Amino acid sequence: MADLFKILQPLQFLQTFLSLVKPPSDKPDKGIIDVEVNFSNTCSTDLENPDRTSICDLVRECIKKVLFHAKVVDLNALCLVPRKHVWKLELEIICLNLNGSIVDLSLLAAICALKFCKLRKYDIDLDFDTIAPTETFEALQVQSYPIFTTFCIVNDSLLEDPLVSEEELSDSMIRIAVDSRATSEEEKESSTTAELIYFFEVTGSKEIETATLEKCYRRALSRARFIRGIIDKHTTVSNREVEIKFEEPMEAD
């Protein structure tokens, strides 16, 4: 994956905005994660406006669906005071180029950005109904690591990590988001290692054989294990070049 090195410093092109907001009435004790996807000026000229809009909508919905189903972040842990103060995380993904699957890279960027995210701690006094910011920050806990892998079939050839232009020419497409819980070599070789599928979508007009789907799944699982190792290696505190602390504006009630 050509753009993988960029993902390891996701804040260069993915911004995380934090704010304290009042939660919706139907989810009074859950935080909010929102996703926005845009294209940079360098690649916007390669796409017509209707295509940009439809691709952004597709990527945003895929990312939000996987983040929710995989419970990447415990939304209850983002609640400070039920019905009054919860964290809202806004992820703005900016696609720098079209060299690879936008869906795959966007989810990877989102997870890495969440791994870098720090939340300010607050002193909470329920008796006086007040919260006060402290000078302490704690890392956001990422609970799962779903990884997207996209395949497309063009003239009976199976392509992995296709370009946008290749997706447009494809007869069928397969998207798989899988989380491999294996981290050690022993776990990777074990047949009992747990893995979870959070997204499996097949679209297009060409009939796909079961053997092809199994091949795609095995490849997606292998790739998920590989990328999980890279994420763990490059997002630990000792490997960060700069400690990033996010400030948040207080939203008035």
Summary of the structure (lengths in Angstrom):
residues: 253
radius of gyration: 19.7
end to end distance: 45.3
largest distance: 67.9
contacts: 747
relative contact order: 0.17
helix: 36%
strand: 32%
